[in-house]
Amino acid sequence: MPRVLVSYGVDIDAVAGWLGSYGGEDSVSDVSRGIFAAEVGVPRMLKMFHKKNIKATWFIPGHTLESFPNECRAIVDAGHEVGLHGYTHENPNAMTLEQQRDILAKTFKLLTDFVGKPPTGSVAPWWETSEENADLLLEYGIEYDHSMHHHDSQCYWLRTGDQWTKIDYKAKAETWMKPLVRGKTTGLVEIPANWYVDDIPPMMFIKTSQTSHGYVNPRDIEDMWKEMFTWLYENEGDFVFPITVHPDVSGRPQVLAMHERFIDWINTHEGVQWCTFDEMNKDFRSRNKAPVDA
């Protein structure tokens, strides 16, 4: 019988998402959508998780925590896990090392003071990470990350520092015909990120995105998630199924209805365990030795 760990990771991008990633920093209307996410979407999702007896992991940008403390307090009071998600959903690759350090220092302290204990996990905003990110997280005792895509159904020790050669059509081919060079394996557990199990790409309209959808029928997404889960259940045995959602999207009635149906369907399978991301991290660590060079 398969042993399956299923988790909900909730990124409360709210206003921060529009300031940092979605191109809505100059739009009163888009900022309004961010307010909806925090003040309407979060309470609705909390009610759903309570109804289904699920403890989720909420990744909270510092901007969201400081702007919507009441909604964030309700998350903590309900016994959910809280993790790092930048401050204003900023792109780490666009920042200096000093800026990255300053943001991590501030958000780590914000979450630690707010929750009463330090976070153990982090999600890079927009799943864009930097070369220095893993080392910075390890300096703060962070145990797991949820930003990379080396696998889609198994946790693994994160490797950093991979190097590749870009094509330069102005140079001789021999100068860029080189294979991938693998970097160093770290002691950071990677809980796989997966754009195919993320609610934003198909179900949130973003004006600045050429590939934005926003009107996809949630039942189509539900069918896709079921197909993915069924194949893994029948072919991989033990696996993890992290689901990434946002109150901006999953706080909408039609998407909440989808989640309730999907949760009920998942629960018809033997061997399924609902858990937080940190519990998934701890389970992996209990079964796998940390790399020697970490």
N, C-alpha and C positions, 0 to 999 in steps of 0.2 A: 504494500500500500504506500503510495507517495506520502511524503511529509512536506507540507507546503506552508511557508510563512507568508502571510499576506498583510500588507501595511498600507495605510493612507498617509501620505505626506502632503500637508496643506501649506502652500506658500501664500501668506497674506500680503501680496504685493500692494494692494490697495492704491493709495495715491503715489506711493514710491515707485510702483511699476510704470506709471505714466511719466514720472519725472526722469527715470533712469533708463528705460528700455523701449517703451511703446510709442515714443514720439508725441506725447500729449501734454508736454510741459507748458505749452502756451494756450491750451484749450480749457476753458472753464467747464465745458461739457465733459471732456475726458476726466478731468479731476473729479467732477461730480460722480462719474462712474466708479472712481476709486473709493469715494466716500461710501457709495452703496456697498461695495465689497466688504468694508469693515463693519459698517453699522447695520447692514441688513443680511449680507451673506454669511458673516461669521455666526451670528445667533442662530440662523437657520441650520447651518451645518452642525453646530453644537447640539441642537435638538435631534438631528438625524442620528448622530453618533450615539447619543444617549439612548435613543429608541432602539438602536441596533446593538447596544452594549459593546461599543468599539472605542478603544483608546487610540487616538491618532497622534501623529507628530506634526506640530505646527512650526514651520520655519518663518520667523518673524523679522522683517527688516527693522532696524532701529527707528527709522522714520515712522513706521506703523506703530511700534510700541509707544513712542512718545506722543503720537498724534491721537491714538485711540486706546488709551490705557484701560478703560472700562471693559471693552471687548476682549482685550488681551488678558485682563484679570479673570474674566469668566472662563477662559481657556485653561488657565492654571488651576483655578478652583475646581474645575471639572476633572482634574487629574490627568490631563494630557501632557505629553512631552513637548518641550519647546527647544528649537534649535536656531542656529545662526543663518542669516540670509542677507548679509550686507547691511548698509544703512539706507541708501536711497535707490536700491536695485541698480547700482552702478556697475559698469563693465570693468572688471579687474585689469583687462588687457589695455585699457585706456589710461591707467593710472600709474603713477610712480610707485616705487617700493615704499616710500615714506607715506604716501596717501593710503596704500593698502594696510600698512601697519597701524596708522591712526584710526582707520575705520574698524579694523578688527579689535583694537584696544577699547574703543568706545562701545561697540556693540556687545562685546564679551562682558564688559562691566554692566551694561544696561540689563542684559538678560540675567546675569548672575544675581544682581541686586533685586531684580523684579521677581524672579522665581524663588530665590533663596538658595540656589545651588548652581554651579556652572553648567553650561550646556556641554553635551558630548558630541554633537553632530553639526554639520554645516552643509548648506546648499549654495553653490555659487549663483548669483543672480543671472537669469537668462541662460544658465548652464554654460557660462563662459568663464573659464578659470585662467589663471596665470601660471607662469613657470614657478613663481615663488609661493604659490598658494598653499601647497601641501606642507612645506617647511614652516610656514607661518602658523598654520593650524596646529601642527605638532608642538610648536613652542608653547601653545596655550593648553596643551593637554587634550585637544580634540581627538576623538577616537575614530570617527567615521565621516566620510564625505558622500554626497549624493549628487554628483555633477558629471560623471564620466560614463562612457558608453562601450567599454571593452567587452562587456557581456550584457545580456538582457534578463537573465534569470538566475544568475549565481553571484553571490558576493565574492570579492577577491581583494588581495592586497594591492593597493594602488601603486602603479609604477609612474614615475615622473622623469622628465628629462629626455624623453624620446627625441630623436633628431631626424629630420628628413631634408632632402634637397629639392628645392623647387625648380621647375623647368625654366630655363632661360633660353628662349628661342634665338637670342642674339649671339649665344656662345656655342661652342662645339658640343655636340651631344654627349661626348665622353665626360664632360665636366659636370653633367647633372644626371647621368644614368647611374644612380647609386641607391642601394637599398635602405630601408628603414634601419636606424640604429637605436636599439632599445636602451632606455636609461636605467635608473635605479629603483628597485622595489622598496617601498616605504612600509612603515608600521601602521599606516592609515587604512582602515577597512573601507572599501568602496562598495556602497549599496547602489547597484546599477541604475543610472538614469535612462529614460527611454521616451523619446518624443511620441511614440505610438501609444503610450499609456499616460498621456498628458491631455488635460481637457482644453487648454488654451488654443492650440493650433486649429482644431476644427470648429470650436464653439465660441470663440470670442472675436468680434469684429475689431480690427485695428486699422485705422484710416491710412497710416503710413506704410503698411505692409502690402506689397504687391500680391502676396499669396494668402492674404487674410480671408478666412471663411466667416465663421460667426453664425451661420444659419444652418449648419449641418444637423440633421435629425439625430438627437441623442440615441435613438434606437439603433442607428447605424454604428455609432461608436460602441454601444453596448454589445452588438453582435460581433464587432471586431475584437473587443476585449475577451468575449467568451470563446471565440475561435483561438485566440492566443493561449488562453488559460487551458483549454481543452487539449491542444496539441502538447503543451508542456506536461500536463497531467498524464497523458498517455505515453509520452516518449522520454521524459527526462527524470522521472522519479522524484527525488527531492529537489525542490527549487524554491526561489523566492519570487514574490509578485508585488513589487512596490508600485503604488498608484500615486501619481502626482496630480494634485488638483488645486484650484484657486477659488476662493469665495466669489471672485469676480464672475466666474462661470458656474461653478457648482453650487452657488447660492441661489441660482435661478430655479424656479419651480420645475421646469421640464427636465433639468439636469439632476435635481434632487430626486425626482421620481425614478430616473435611470439608475442612480446609485442604490436606491432602496431595492429595486428589482435585481440589480447585479449582486448586491450583498446577499440577498436571499438565495440566489442561484449558487453563489460560491459556497454557501453553507450546506448545500446538498451533497458536497463532496467529502468523503472521508479523509482524514489526515490534515485538514486545514486548521491552522492556528492563526488567529488575528493577533497582531503584536505591534508595538511601536518600532520605530527605526532603531532605537538604541537596543531594544531587546533582540532585534535581528542582528545587530552588530555584536552583541555579547554572545549570541548563539554561534556566530561564525568564529569568534575568537576562541570559544570553548572547544571547537572542533579542528582548528587549524593553528599551527605554530607560526608565530611571527617570523618574518624573513630574517636571516642571520645578519644581513647588512643594514637592517633598519635601525 
